Amino acid sequence: PTIADAILDRLVHSSHRIELEGESMRKKHKNNLILYEIFMRKREMKKLSG
């Protein structure tokens, strides 16, 4: 056992486990982020072209 193992053991000794179900928030919002980036790039290109 290392010092890191001992520290981790003390941290999780009195912890509670929470199980989450469903799709991750990162996955859910990935498409929105991509659309936002496309929108911002188009907006920037419009500004540059006049």
Chimera marker file (.cmm) of the C-alpha trace (Angstrom):
<marker_set name="trace">
<marker id="1" x="0.000" y="0.000" z="0.000" r="1" g="1" b="0" radius="0.5"/>
<marker id="2" x="1.168" y="3.493" z="-0.832" r="1" g="1" b="0" radius="0.5"/>
<marker id="3" x="0.448" y="6.784" z="0.860" r="1" g="1" b="0" radius="0.5"/>
<marker id="4" x="-2.027" y="7.544" z="-1.932" r="1" g="1" b="0" radius="0.5"/>
<marker id="5" x="-3.918" y="4.330" z="-1.123" r="1" g="1" b="0" radius="0.5"/>
<marker id="6" x="-4.141" y="5.313" z="2.538" r="1" g="1" b="0" radius="0.5"/>
<marker id="7" x="-5.384" y="8.807" z="1.686" r="1" g="1" b="0" radius="0.5"/>
<marker id="8" x="-7.977" y="7.449" z="-0.728" r="1" g="1" b="0" radius="0.5"/>
<marker id="9" x="-9.127" y="4.894" z="1.840" r="1" g="1" b="0" radius="0.5"/>
<marker id="10" x="-9.724" y="7.637" z="4.402" r="1" g="1" b="0" radius="0.5"/>
<marker id="11" x="-11.590" y="9.801" z="1.903" r="1" g="1" b="0" radius="0.5"/>
<marker id="12" x="-13.988" y="7.109" z="0.721" r="1" g="1" b="0" radius="0.5"/>
<marker id="13" x="-14.390" y="5.289" z="4.033" r="1" g="1" b="0" radius="0.5"/>
<marker id="14" x="-17.567" y="7.173" z="4.956" r="1" g="1" b="0" radius="0.5"/>
<marker id="15" x="-18.693" y="8.052" z="1.447" r="1" g="1" b="0" radius="0.5"/>
<marker id="16" x="-21.957" y="7.179" z="-0.256" r="1" g="1" b="0" radius="0.5"/>
<marker id="17" x="-22.259" y="5.766" z="-3.752" r="1" g="1" b="0" radius="0.5"/>
<marker id="18" x="-24.716" y="7.405" z="-6.119" r="1" g="1" b="0" radius="0.5"/>
<marker id="19" x="-25.647" y="5.594" z="-9.308" r="1" g="1" b="0" radius="0.5"/>
<marker id="20" x="-26.772" y="7.800" z="-12.145" r="1" g="1" b="0" radius="0.5"/>
<marker id="21" x="-28.770" y="6.656" z="-15.135" r="1" g="1" b="0" radius="0.5"/>
<marker id="22" x="-29.314" y="8.161" z="-18.531" r="1" g="1" b="0" radius="0.5"/>
<marker id="23" x="-27.182" y="9.874" z="-21.101" r="1" g="1" b="0" radius="0.5"/>
<marker id="24" x="-24.296" y="12.016" z="-19.927" r="1" g="1" b="0" radius="0.5"/>
<marker id="25" x="-24.745" y="15.790" z="-19.932" r="1" g="1" b="0" radius="0.5"/>
<marker id="26" x="-21.677" y="16.152" z="-22.148" r="1" g="1" b="0" radius="0.5"/>
<marker id="27" x="-23.265" y="13.936" z="-24.789" r="1" g="1" b="0" radius="0.5"/>
<marker id="28" x="-26.599" y="15.726" z="-24.507" r="1" g="1" b="0" radius="0.5"/>
<marker id="29" x="-25.094" y="19.159" z="-25.047" r="1" g="1" b="0" radius="0.5"/>
<marker id="30" x="-22.445" y="18.204" z="-27.596" r="1" g="1" b="0" radius="0.5"/>
<marker id="31" x="-24.701" y="18.928" z="-30.577" r="1" g="1" b="0" radius="0.5"/>
<marker id="32" x="-25.696" y="22.304" z="-29.127" r="1" g="1" b="0" radius="0.5"/>
<marker id="33" x="-22.039" y="23.217" z="-28.719" r="1" g="1" b="0" radius="0.5"/>
<marker id="34" x="-21.244" y="22.225" z="-32.300" r="1" g="1" b="0" radius="0.5"/>
<marker id="35" x="-24.166" y="24.292" z="-33.631" r="1" g="1" b="0" radius="0.5"/>
<marker id="36" x="-23.072" y="27.264" z="-31.513" r="1" g="1" b="0" radius="0.5"/>
<marker id="37" x="-19.516" y="27.045" z="-32.857" r="1" g="1" b="0" radius="0.5"/>
<marker id="38" x="-20.796" y="26.926" z="-36.453" r="1" g="1" b="0" radius="0.5"/>
<marker id="39" x="-23.039" y="29.928" z="-35.791" r="1" g="1" b="0" radius="0.5"/>
<marker id="40" x="-20.177" y="31.936" z="-34.271" r="1" g="1" b="0" radius="0.5"/>
<marker id="41" x="-17.828" y="31.112" z="-37.150" r="1" g="1" b="0" radius="0.5"/>
<marker id="42" x="-20.426" y="32.167" z="-39.723" r="1" g="1" b="0" radius="0.5"/>
<marker id="43" x="-21.034" y="35.359" z="-37.766" r="1" g="1" b="0" radius="0.5"/>
<marker id="44" x="-17.306" y="36.102" z="-37.666" r="1" g="1" b="0" radius="0.5"/>
<marker id="45" x="-16.961" y="35.437" z="-41.404" r="1" g="1" b="0" radius="0.5"/>
<marker id="46" x="-19.852" y="37.828" z="-42.061" r="1" g="1" b="0" radius="0.5"/>
<marker id="47" x="-18.104" y="40.552" z="-40.022" r="1" g="1" b="0" radius="0.5"/>
<marker id="48" x="-14.856" y="40.060" z="-41.939" r="1" g="1" b="0" radius="0.5"/>
<marker id="49" x="-16.524" y="40.153" z="-45.363" r="1" g="1" b="0" radius="0.5"/>
<marker id="50" x="-18.261" y="43.427" z="-44.647" r="1" g="1" b="0" radius="0.5"/>
<link id1="1" id2="2" r="1" g="1" b="0" radius="0.2"/>
<link id1="2" id2="3" r="1" g="1" b="0" radius="0.2"/>
<link id1="3" id2="4" r="1" g="1" b="0" radius="0.2"/>
<link id1="4" id2="5" r="1" g="1" b="0" radius="0.2"/>
<link id1="5" id2="6" r="1" g="1" b="0" radius="0.2"/>
<link id1="6" id2="7" r="1" g="1" b="0" radius="0.2"/>
<link id1="7" id2="8" r="1" g="1" b="0" radius="0.2"/>
<link id1="8" id2="9" r="1" g="1" b="0" radius="0.2"/>
<link id1="9" id2="10" r="1" g="1" b="0" radius="0.2"/>
<link id1="10" id2="11" r="1" g="1" b="0" radius="0.2"/>
<link id1="11" id2="12" r="1" g="1" b="0" radius="0.2"/>
<link id1="12" id2="13" r="1" g="1" b="0" radius="0.2"/>
<link id1="13" id2="14" r="1" g="1" b="0" radius="0.2"/>
<link id1="14" id2="15" r="1" g="1" b="0" radius="0.2"/>
<link id1="15" id2="16" r="1" g="1" b="0" radius="0.2"/>
<link id1="16" id2="17" r="1" g="1" b="0" radius="0.2"/>
<link id1="17" id2="18" r="1" g="1" b="0" radius="0.2"/>
<link id1="18" id2="19" r="1" g="1" b="0" radius="0.2"/>
<link id1="19" id2="20" r="1" g="1" b="0" radius="0.2"/>
<link id1="20" id2="21" r="1" g="1" b="0" radius="0.2"/>
<link id1="21" id2="22" r="1" g="1" b="0" radius="0.2"/>
<link id1="22" id2="23" r="1" g="1" b="0" radius="0.2"/>
<link id1="23" id2="24" r="1" g="1" b="0" radius="0.2"/>
<link id1="24" id2="25" r="1" g="1" b="0" radius="0.2"/>
<link id1="25" id2="26" r="1" g="1" b="0" radius="0.2"/>
<link id1="26" id2="27" r="1" g="1" b="0" radius="0.2"/>
<link id1="27" id2="28" r="1" g="1" b="0" radius="0.2"/>
<link id1="28" id2="29" r="1" g="1" b="0" radius="0.2"/>
<link id1="29" id2="30" r="1" g="1" b="0" radius="0.2"/>
<link id1="30" id2="31" r="1" g="1" b="0" radius="0.2"/>
<link id1="31" id2="32" r="1" g="1" b="0" radius="0.2"/>
<link id1="32" id2="33" r="1" g="1" b="0" radius="0.2"/>
<link id1="33" id2="34" r="1" g="1" b="0" radius="0.2"/>
<link id1="34" id2="35" r="1" g="1" b="0" radius="0.2"/>
<link id1="35" id2="36" r="1" g="1" b="0" radius="0.2"/>
<link id1="36" id2="37" r="1" g="1" b="0" radius="0.2"/>
<link id1="37" id2="38" r="1" g="1" b="0" radius="0.2"/>
<link id1="38" id2="39" r="1" g="1" b="0" radius="0.2"/>
<link id1="39" id2="40" r="1" g="1" b="0" radius="0.2"/>
<link id1="40" id2="41" r="1" g="1" b="0" radius="0.2"/>
<link id1="41" id2="42" r="1" g="1" b="0" radius="0.2"/>
<link id1="42" id2="43" r="1" g="1" b="0" radius="0.2"/>
<link id1="43" id2="44" r="1" g="1" b="0" radius="0.2"/>
<link id1="44" id2="45" r="1" g="1" b="0" radius="0.2"/>
<link id1="45" id2="46" r="1" g="1" b="0" radius="0.2"/>
<link id1="46" id2="47" r="1" g="1" b="0" radius="0.2"/>
<link id1="47" id2="48" r="1" g="1" b="0" radius="0.2"/>
<link id1="48" id2="49" r="1" g="1" b="0" radius="0.2"/>
<link id1="49" id2="50" r="1" g="1" b="0" radius="0.2"/>
</marker_set>
